[in-house]
Amino acid sequence: MDLQQAMTERRSIRAYQDKAVSPDILRKIIDRAAKAPSAGNTQPWEVVVAQGTALETVRAESERLFLDGVPAKADLPNVFNVGKLSDAWPEQLATRYQDCGRLILGTLGIERGDKAGRQAFYRAMYRFFEAPVLLLVGFNKQMPEGYAMFDLGLFAQNLCLTAHAEGLGTCIMAVGAFYPEMMRTKLPIPPHLQIGVGIALGYPDNEAPINRFERQYAPLEEWVHGL
Ligand SMILES: Cc1cc2nc3c(=O)[nH]c(=O)nc-3n(C[C@H](O)[C@H](O)[C@H](O)COP(=O)(O)O)c2cc1C
């Protein structure tokens, strides 16, 4: 697939087909993603693959912790907390964040005061939208966060693009890394690893409205200076 096409078409997928991802394809896209640039070619990323029974357990636990109101405790401070928009955020970015949430809920027909509807959506999110694979991506705790997190982002974008080129869908998920301690008891996460984000992966349900709404992009004038 043409790179420009992949960059334009790729979008976060929040509804998946009930179809397994073959180990060969999984290996291929992870390997390709690792061709990403990194500071000093450190390649700091590490991936934990969650699928099958282990993923079902983690999904159920994540949903339970959410329903019990257990606050997120992510490994990395870069990860934001849903529903707790920091006062420190610039207003423009906070507005974009809120608009994104409104757009998604609006697409699902969930109105502002619809508590049950919102709860149902968040439940689905804490279950990683039933994706057949969840990739936890992170790096060694000993690494300073700045560039390693940057490198992780490059890896993640490569992964999402190459997955798209293979007909797969992805959703990078902060929520996928909200309960790392629980995940450490269920998944082969090595002790040195801190988790940055989860990436849901699977074949997209291309008919689902949640995978079809038009996304909003800020005009260049808002964020390019001196052009
Ligand atoms: C670091 C990061 C964390 C994200 N966390 C979530 C998440 O927890 N839940 C979710 O539904 N989408 C999540 N997203 C997806 C964003 O909402 C999405 O990328 C954004 O709305 C732009 O849409 P697009 O990916 O379709 O272009 C996350 C994206 C990034 C980069």
The ligand as an ORCA input file, in Angstrom:
! r2SCAN-3c Opt
* xyz 0 1
  C      -1.126      8.266     23.457
  C      -2.521      7.968     22.957
  C      -3.462      7.468     23.831
  C      -4.752      7.157     23.381
  N      -5.650      6.587     24.236
  C      -6.889      6.246     23.799
  C      -7.794      5.569     24.668
  O      -7.497      5.256     25.819
  N      -9.029      5.263     24.184
  C      -9.390      5.540     22.892
  O     -10.527      5.213     22.508
  N      -8.552      6.166     22.037
  C      -7.297      6.511     22.457
  N      -6.408      7.116     21.604
  C      -6.796      7.365     20.205
  C      -7.035      8.854     19.956
  O      -8.268      9.222     20.504
  C      -6.999      9.084     18.439
  O      -5.711      8.818     17.954
  C      -7.381     10.517     18.072
  O      -8.727     10.782     18.414
  C      -7.188     10.778     16.577
  O      -7.979      9.888     15.828
  P      -7.378      8.846     14.799
  O      -6.418      7.953     15.508
  O      -8.589      8.107     14.278
  O      -6.680      9.623     13.727
  C      -5.117      7.413     22.029
  C      -4.149      7.914     21.145
  C      -2.871      8.178     21.590
  C      -1.849      8.680     20.592
*
